[in-house]
Amino acid sequence: MSRKSEIRILKALGGTASLDRIYAAVQNRAPEKVAQNPNWAAKIRQTVNSHPDSFKSVERGVWALAA
């Protein structure tokens, strides 16, 4: 998943969501990519952790779009 894809997903989820909700949205929107990459969930965590300009941690396991 790209940062832009994750931003779109988080916007669709109302701007704040748990990792579980983000994972479910990714599985629904891109099942072929999930099937091809056994580390897709780790990649999502890596992306949100690596881009503080785009994502902020609200609490453990919950992320929001950065202002």
C-alpha atoms as an extended CHARMM CRD file, in Angstrom:
* protein
*
        67  EXT
         1         1  MET       CA              0.0000000000        0.0000000000        0.0000000000  PROA      1               0.0000000000
         2         2  SER       CA              1.1730000000        3.4680000000       -0.7030000000  PROA      2               0.0000000000
         3         3  ARG       CA              0.8700000000        6.4420000000        1.5910000000  PROA      3               0.0000000000
         4         4  LYS       CA             -1.6870000000        7.9910000000       -0.7810000000  PROA      4               0.0000000000
         5         5  SER       CA             -3.7950000000        4.8230000000       -0.6630000000  PROA      5               0.0000000000
         6         6  GLU       CA             -3.7050000000        4.7630000000        3.1110000000  PROA      6               0.0000000000
         7         7  ILE       CA             -4.6870000000        8.4410000000        3.2730000000  PROA      7               0.0000000000
         8         8  ARG       CA             -7.6940000000        7.7230000000        1.0130000000  PROA      8               0.0000000000
         9         9  ILE       CA             -8.7070000000        4.7730000000        3.1640000000  PROA      9               0.0000000000
        10        10  LEU       CA             -8.3720000000        6.7430000000        6.3970000000  PROA      10              0.0000000000
        11        11  LYS       CA            -10.4190000000        9.6040000000        4.9040000000  PROA      11              0.0000000000
        12        12  ALA       CA            -13.1220000000        7.1070000000        3.9210000000  PROA      12              0.0000000000
        13        13  LEU       CA            -13.1220000000        5.8190000000        7.5030000000  PROA      13              0.0000000000
        14        14  GLY       CA            -13.7760000000        9.3120000000        8.8580000000  PROA      14              0.0000000000
        15        15  GLY       CA            -10.1780000000       10.4270000000        9.4010000000  PROA      15              0.0000000000
        16        16  THR       CA             -9.5270000000        8.2450000000       12.4530000000  PROA      16              0.0000000000
        17        17  ALA       CA             -9.5560000000        4.4700000000       12.6820000000  PROA      17              0.0000000000
        18        18  SER       CA             -8.0820000000        1.5090000000       14.4830000000  PROA      18              0.0000000000
        19        19  LEU       CA             -5.5540000000       -0.6270000000       12.6680000000  PROA      19              0.0000000000
        20        20  ASP       CA             -8.1640000000       -3.4030000000       12.5720000000  PROA      20              0.0000000000
        21        21  ARG       CA            -10.5800000000       -1.1350000000       10.6640000000  PROA      21              0.0000000000
        22        22  ILE       CA             -7.7910000000       -0.0040000000        8.3370000000  PROA      22              0.0000000000
        23        23  TYR       CA             -6.8090000000       -3.6410000000        7.6830000000  PROA      23              0.0000000000
        24        24  ALA       CA            -10.4330000000       -4.5650000000        6.9190000000  PROA      24              0.0000000000
        25        25  ALA       CA            -10.7890000000       -1.6510000000        4.5020000000  PROA      25              0.0000000000
        26        26  VAL       CA             -7.5830000000       -2.6230000000        2.7040000000  PROA      26              0.0000000000
        27        27  GLN       CA             -8.7140000000       -6.2480000000        2.4430000000  PROA      27              0.0000000000
        28        28  ASN       CA            -12.0070000000       -5.0870000000        0.8980000000  PROA      28              0.0000000000
        29        29  ARG       CA            -10.4590000000       -2.5780000000       -1.5050000000  PROA      29              0.0000000000
        30        30  ALA       CA             -7.3870000000       -4.4950000000       -2.6540000000  PROA      30              0.0000000000
        31        31  PRO       CA             -7.8150000000       -8.2340000000       -2.0330000000  PROA      31              0.0000000000
        32        32  GLU       CA             -5.4180000000       -9.0910000000       -4.8700000000  PROA      32              0.0000000000
        33        33  LYS       CA             -2.6090000000       -7.0470000000       -3.2910000000  PROA      33              0.0000000000
        34        34  VAL       CA             -3.2710000000       -8.5820000000        0.1160000000  PROA      34              0.0000000000
        35        35  ALA       CA             -3.1180000000      -12.0700000000       -1.4160000000  PROA      35              0.0000000000
        36        36  GLN       CA              0.2090000000      -11.2870000000       -3.1060000000  PROA      36              0.0000000000
        37        37  ASN       CA              1.9620000000       -9.8900000000       -0.0340000000  PROA      37              0.0000000000
        38        38  PRO       CA              1.9990000000      -11.8950000000        3.2090000000  PROA      38              0.0000000000
        39        39  ASN       CA              3.4710000000       -8.8420000000        5.0010000000  PROA      39              0.0000000000
        40        40  TRP       CA              0.8010000000       -6.3450000000        3.9270000000  PROA      40              0.0000000000
        41        41  ALA       CA             -0.3350000000       -5.5300000000        7.4970000000  PROA      41              0.0000000000
        42        42  ALA       CA              3.2490000000       -4.8480000000        8.5850000000  PROA      42              0.0000000000
        43        43  LYS       CA              3.6470000000       -2.5560000000        5.5630000000  PROA      43              0.0000000000
        44        44  ILE       CA              0.6000000000       -0.5480000000        6.6600000000  PROA      44              0.0000000000
        45        45  ARG       CA              2.0630000000       -0.1490000000       10.1530000000  PROA      45              0.0000000000
        46        46  GLN       CA              5.4090000000        0.8480000000        8.6510000000  PROA      46              0.0000000000
        47        47  THR       CA              3.7650000000        3.4740000000        6.4610000000  PROA      47              0.0000000000
        48        48  VAL       CA              1.7460000000        5.1580000000        9.2250000000  PROA      48              0.0000000000
        49        49  ASN       CA              4.7440000000        5.1110000000       11.5650000000  PROA      49              0.0000000000
        50        50  SER       CA              7.1130000000        6.5150000000        8.9320000000  PROA      50              0.0000000000
        51        51  HSD       CA              5.0380000000        9.5200000000        7.8500000000  PROA      51              0.0000000000
        52        52  PRO       CA              4.2590000000       11.7930000000       10.8180000000  PROA      52              0.0000000000
        53        53  ASP       CA              3.4280000000       14.5450000000        8.3260000000  PROA      53              0.0000000000
        54        54  SER       CA              0.4540000000       12.4460000000        7.1490000000  PROA      54              0.0000000000
        55        55  PHE       CA             -0.5490000000       10.2500000000       10.1250000000  PROA      55              0.0000000000
        56        56  LYS       CA             -0.6410000000       10.6380000000       13.8820000000  PROA      56              0.0000000000
        57        57  SER       CA             -1.1590000000        8.0760000000       16.5940000000  PROA      57              0.0000000000
        58        58  VAL       CA             -4.2410000000        8.8710000000       18.6750000000  PROA      58              0.0000000000
        59        59  GLU       CA             -3.7580000000        5.9470000000       21.0450000000  PROA      59              0.0000000000
        60        60  ARG       CA             -2.2580000000        2.4900000000       20.8220000000  PROA      60              0.0000000000
        61        61  GLY       CA             -3.4910000000        0.9390000000       17.5660000000  PROA      61              0.0000000000
        62        62  VAL       CA             -5.5420000000        3.9700000000       16.5020000000  PROA      62              0.0000000000
        63        63  TRP       CA             -4.4050000000        6.3780000000       13.8000000000  PROA      63              0.0000000000
        64        64  ALA       CA             -5.6870000000        9.6650000000       12.4330000000  PROA      64              0.0000000000
        65        65  LEU       CA             -4.8050000000       11.9440000000        9.5810000000  PROA      65              0.0000000000
        66        66  ALA       CA             -2.2900000000       14.5670000000       10.6850000000  PROA      66              0.0000000000
        67        67  ALA       CA             -3.5200000000       18.1470000000       10.5200000000  PROA      67              0.0000000000
